């Protein structure tokens, strides 16, 4: 990784003169690029390898290469109009999946950087236009198979999170205004988007909850006439993606007590509310996130641990029991508890990390589940 960072720094110095012909002031671009570079090694490894350049805000708002590849898997080599081009990561994924891609962004400086990156990647054939989605759709006579949108969640500087109507552009309004442009719209939204709000917009859609390493990355809407109206959890794995529609799976049965915590993706889909009934598990809290059973569920559904002991009582009493058990370091989670995980750790005086996992819940009756990973 360090070698690639050094190589990129040297390449920037080499290319800086050519960038002066594109950007009025290239120095901020280089500064922003270097600030993004370390994180981009993981998020956009192929672009880093090709010595592409990154600008701070477009980089932060871009899809990862893994997420963009999933977006492209839905397109089936069709014509795609990308109305929020940004850094061009999704444009690249659609193009590399065999799609004919037209991409829009109103920022001429960003478009110059994106075209520079396309050349570094030896990509020819993506049409990148400097215009807004609203202006293009109002005057465009062409039709497309798919319109892809990743609207800006902070058009006025502050993130709007679940308030999709305040994103820029307002994609659902564009769908109402221009239903003839494309029979299918794929829309990338914040992981905090309210799924009930989406279902109430009046459009038939499949919803994908994209999760990676236990974290929900986005909500993806696939809007077209032949949808199944399903909500699917997609766990993006290194070797193979896993999809789950909430159907009952075959868990691994064990003899010891298993403490399970529903993953954030399972919770976002709402499938955590049926786990207890589907798998004969004991639900341990009101929000259906902690469970006790003798079943190990798939990792994309829940995190599974071997239960060592259940502690109940005041914080002082729980702290005393943990000291008796010799626990001075642990990974802490807290749901429906009087404190969040970090403040719980401070209250107990426990270091972060180690092989012990503590799960706290309860406000009146405080409970701590002491666990370790099985095996």
C-alpha positions in Angstrom: 0.0 0.0 0.0 2.8 2.5 0.9 4.5 1.9 -2.4 1.3 2.8 -4.3 0.9 5.9 -2.2 4.4 7.0 -3.1 3.9 6.1 -6.8 0.7 8.2 -6.8 2.4 11.2 -5.3 5.2 11.0 -7.9 2.7 10.6 -10.7 0.8 13.7 -9.6 4.0 15.8 -9.9 4.5 14.4 -13.4 0.9 15.1 -14.5 0.5 18.5 -12.8 1.5 20.5 -15.9 -1.2 18.8 -18.0 -3.8 19.5 -15.4 -3.0 23.2 -15.5 -4.6 23.2 -19.0 -7.8 21.7 -17.5 -8.1 23.4 -14.2 -7.7 27.1 -13.4 -5.9 26.1 -10.2 -4.6 22.6 -9.9 -3.1 22.8 -6.4 -6.4 22.2 -4.5 -7.1 19.2 -6.7 -3.8 17.6 -5.7 -4.3 18.5 -2.0 -7.8 16.9 -2.1 -6.5 13.8 -4.0 -3.8 13.1 -1.4 -6.3 13.5 1.4 -8.5 10.8 -0.3 -5.8 8.5 -1.4 -5.4 6.2 1.6 -9.1 5.5 1.9 -9.4 5.1 -1.8 -7.1 2.1 -1.7 -10.0 0.1 -0.2 -12.9 1.9 -1.8 -11.6 2.3 -5.3 -8.6 0.0 -5.7 -8.6 -0.2 -9.5 -8.8 3.6 -9.9 -5.9 4.0 -7.4 -3.9 1.3 -9.3 -4.5 3.3 -12.6 -3.3 6.5 -10.8 -6.6 8.3 -11.2 -7.2 11.6 -9.4 -9.9 12.2 -6.7 -11.7 15.4 -5.6 -12.9 15.4 -2.0 -16.7 15.8 -2.2 -17.3 13.7 -5.3 -15.1 11.0 -3.7 -17.1 11.0 -0.5 -20.3 10.8 -2.4 -19.2 8.1 -4.9 -20.1 4.4 -4.8 -17.3 2.0 -4.0 -16.2 -0.2 -6.9 -17.9 -3.2 -5.2 -21.2 -1.4 -4.8 -21.1 0.0 -8.4 -20.5 -3.5 -9.7 -23.7 -4.6 -8.1 -25.6 -1.6 -9.6 -24.2 -2.7 -13.0 -25.3 -6.3 -12.5 -28.9 -5.1 -12.7 -28.5 -3.3 -16.1 -28.1 -6.3 -18.5 -26.1 -4.5 -21.2 -28.8 -1.9 -21.8 -28.5 1.8 -22.6 -28.0 3.8 -19.4 -28.5 7.5 -18.7 -26.6 8.4 -15.5 -28.2 11.7 -14.5 -25.8 12.3 -11.5 -22.4 11.4 -12.9 -20.2 12.6 -10.0 -16.8 10.9 -9.9 -17.9 8.4 -12.6 -17.5 5.2 -10.6 -21.0 3.9 -11.5 -20.5 5.1 -15.1 -17.4 2.9 -15.3 -19.2 -0.1 -13.8 -22.1 0.1 -16.3 -19.7 0.6 -19.2 -17.5 -2.3 -18.2 -20.7 -4.5 -17.9 -21.4 -3.8 -21.6 -23.8 -0.9 -21.3 -24.0 2.2 -23.5 -23.5 5.0 -21.1 -24.5 8.7 -21.2 -23.5 10.6 -18.1 -24.5 14.1 -16.9 -23.0 16.5 -14.3 -23.2 20.3 -14.2 -19.7 20.7 -12.8 -17.3 21.3 -15.8 -14.2 21.1 -13.6 -15.3 17.7 -12.2 -16.1 16.5 -15.7 -12.6 17.3 -16.9 -11.2 15.3 -14.0 -13.5 12.4 -14.7 -12.4 12.4 -18.4 -8.8 12.5 -17.3 -9.5 9.4 -15.2 -11.2 7.6 -18.0 -8.1 8.1 -20.1 -5.9 6.7 -17.3 -8.2 3.7 -17.3 -8.1 3.4 -21.1 -11.9 3.9 -21.2 -13.4 5.3 -24.4 -17.1 5.4 -25.2 -18.7 7.0 -22.2 -20.5 10.2 -23.2 -20.0 12.8 -20.4 -22.1 16.0 -20.7 -21.9 19.2 -18.7 -25.5 19.8 -17.9 -28.1 19.3 -15.1 -30.5 16.4 -15.1 -33.5 18.8 -15.2 -32.2 20.7 -18.3 -31.2 17.5 -20.2 -34.5 15.7 -19.6 -36.5 18.8 -20.6 -34.9 19.0 -24.0 -33.7 15.5 -24.7 -35.5 13.6 -27.5 -33.6 10.3 -26.9 -35.0 7.2 -25.0 -33.0 4.9 -22.7 -33.5 1.5 -21.2 -32.4 2.6 -17.7 -31.9 5.9 -15.9 -29.5 5.7 -13.0 -29.5 8.4 -10.2 -27.5 9.0 -7.1 -28.9 12.3 -5.9 -26.9 14.7 -3.8 -27.9 14.3 -0.2 -26.5 17.7 0.9 -27.4 20.2 -1.9 -27.4 23.0 0.7 -24.4 21.8 2.6 -26.1 19.7 5.2 -27.0 16.0 4.8 -30.7 15.4 4.4 -30.5 11.7 5.1 -34.0 10.2 4.8 -35.7 13.3 3.3 -35.5 12.1 -0.3 -37.6 14.9 -1.7 -34.9 17.4 -0.6 -32.1 15.6 -2.5 -30.8 17.2 -5.7 -32.2 16.3 -8.1 -35.6 15.3 -6.8 -35.6 12.0 -8.6 -39.1 10.9 -7.8 -40.5 14.2 -9.2 -38.4 13.7 -12.4 -39.9 10.2 -12.7 -43.4 11.8 -12.6 -42.4 14.6 -15.1 -40.7 12.3 -17.6 -42.2 8.8 -17.5 -41.6 8.3 -21.2 -37.8 8.7 -21.1 -37.0 5.2 -19.7 -39.1 2.2 -18.5 -36.7 1.6 -15.6 -35.1 3.8 -13.0 -32.4 2.6 -10.5 -32.0 5.0 -7.6 -29.3 5.0 -5.0 -30.3 6.5 -1.6 -29.1 7.0 1.9 -29.0 4.0 4.2 -31.2 6.0 6.5 -34.0 6.3 3.9 -37.5 5.4 5.3 -38.6 2.3 3.4 -42.3 2.9 4.2 -41.9 6.4 2.7 -40.5 4.8 -0.5 -43.3 2.3 -0.7 -45.8 5.1 -0.4 -44.5 7.0 -3.5 -46.8 5.2 -5.8 -44.1 3.6 -8.0 -43.7 -0.2 -8.3 -40.2 -1.1 -7.0 -37.9 -3.7 -5.7 -35.7 -2.4 -2.8 -32.2 -3.6 -2.2 -30.4 -3.0 1.1 -26.7 -3.2 0.3 -24.5 -4.2 3.2 -20.7 -4.6 3.4 -18.8 -5.9 6.5 -21.9 -5.6 8.6 -22.7 -1.9 7.7 -25.6 -0.8 5.5 -24.1 1.2 2.7 -27.2 2.3 0.8 -30.8 1.7 -0.1 -31.2 1.0 -3.8 -34.6 1.3 -5.6 -35.2 -0.6 -8.8 -38.4 0.9 -10.3 -40.1 -0.7 -13.3 -43.4 -2.4 -14.2 -42.4 -6.0 -13.7 -41.0 -5.8 -10.1 -41.9 -8.4 -7.4 -42.2 -5.6 -4.7 -39.5 -7.4 -2.7 -37.1 -6.1 -0.1 -33.7 -7.9 -0.5 -30.7 -7.8 1.7 -27.5 -8.0 -0.4 -24.4 -8.7 1.5 -21.4 -7.7 -0.6 -18.7 -10.3 0.0 -15.2 -10.5 -1.3 -15.8 -13.8 -3.1 -19.5 -13.9 -3.6 -22.5 -11.7 -2.9 -25.3 -13.1 -0.8 -29.0 -12.2 -1.3 -31.8 -12.8 1.2 -35.5 -12.0 0.8 -36.4 -12.9 4.4 -37.1 -16.6 3.6 -36.4 -19.2 6.3 -32.8 -20.5 6.0 -31.2 -23.6 7.5 -29.2 -22.7 10.6 -26.4 -24.7 12.2 -27.7 -26.4 15.3 -25.3 -26.5 18.3 -25.5 -27.7 21.9 -24.3 -24.5 23.6 -26.4 -21.3 24.2 -26.1 -18.9 21.3 -26.5 -15.2 21.6 -27.4 -13.6 18.3 -27.5 -10.0 17.3 -29.4 -9.1 14.1 -27.2 -7.4 11.5 -27.9 -3.8 10.6 -29.0 -5.0 7.2 -31.5 -7.5 8.7 -32.9 -4.7 10.9 -33.1 -2.2 8.0 -35.2 -4.8 6.0 -37.4 -5.3 9.0 -36.7 -9.1 8.9 -35.4 -9.1 12.5 -39.1 -9.0 13.7 -39.7 -12.5 12.4 -36.5 -14.2 13.5 -37.8 -15.4 16.8 -40.8 -17.2 15.2 -38.9 -18.4 12.2 -36.0 -20.0 14.1 -37.6 -20.8 17.5 -35.4 -18.2 19.2 -36.0 -16.3 22.5 -36.4 -12.6 21.8 -34.5 -10.6 24.4 -35.6 -7.0 23.8 -38.4 -4.9 22.5 -36.9 -4.0 19.2 -36.1 -7.7 18.3 -32.4 -7.3 17.9 -31.0 -9.7 20.6 -31.9 -13.4 20.6 -31.0 -16.6 22.5 -31.2 -20.1 20.9 -29.1 -23.1 20.0 -28.9 -22.0 16.3 -26.1 -20.3 14.5 -27.6 -18.1 11.7 -25.8 -17.1 8.5 -23.5 -14.2 9.1 -25.4 -11.8 6.8 -28.5 -12.4 9.0 -27.0 -12.1 12.5 -23.8 -12.0 14.4 -23.5 -15.2 16.6 -21.7 -15.7 19.9 -21.4 -18.3 22.6 -23.2 -17.1 25.7 -20.9 -17.4 28.7 -23.0 -15.6 31.4 -26.0 -13.3 31.8 -25.5 -10.5 34.3 -28.5 -8.5 35.7 -28.7 -5.6 38.2 -27.4 -2.0 38.5 -24.4 -0.8 36.6 -22.4 -1.0 39.8 -23.4 -4.7 40.3 -22.7 -5.6 36.7 -19.3 -3.9 37.0 -18.5 -5.9 40.1 -19.4 -9.2 38.4 -17.2 -8.3 35.4 -14.3 -7.7 37.7 -14.9 -11.0 39.4 -14.8 -12.7 35.9 -11.5 -10.9 35.3 -12.8 -8.9 32.3 -10.8 -5.7 31.8 -11.1 -5.5 28.0 -14.1 -6.2 25.8 -16.0 -5.2 22.7 -19.2 -3.5 23.8 -22.6 -3.1 22.1 -25.7 -1.4 23.6 -29.3 -1.4 22.4 -32.3 0.0 24.2 -29.9 0.8 27.1 -29.4 3.9 29.3 -26.0 4.6 27.7 -24.5 4.2 24.3 -21.6 1.7 23.8 -18.8 4.3 24.3 -20.3 5.8 27.4 -21.0 2.3 28.8 -17.3 1.4 28.3 -16.3 4.6 30.1 -18.7 3.9 33.0 -17.3 0.4 33.4 -13.7 1.4 32.9 -13.1 -1.3 30.4 -10.6 -1.2 27.5 -11.8 -1.7 23.9 -11.1 -4.9 22.0 -10.2 -8.4 23.0 -12.0 -11.7 22.7 -14.9 -10.9 25.0 -18.1 -9.3 23.6 -20.6 -7.6 26.0 -24.1 -6.8 24.9 -26.1 -4.4 27.1 -29.9 -3.8 27.1 -32.6 -2.6 29.4 -33.3 0.7 31.1 -35.2 -0.3 34.2 -33.8 -3.8 34.5 -30.2 -3.6 33.2 -28.9 -6.8 31.5 -25.4 -7.6 30.2 -24.8 -10.7 28.0 -21.2 -11.9 28.3 -20.1 -13.7 25.1 -17.3 -14.9 23.0 -17.2 -15.9 19.3 -17.9 -19.7 18.9 -15.2 -22.1 17.8 
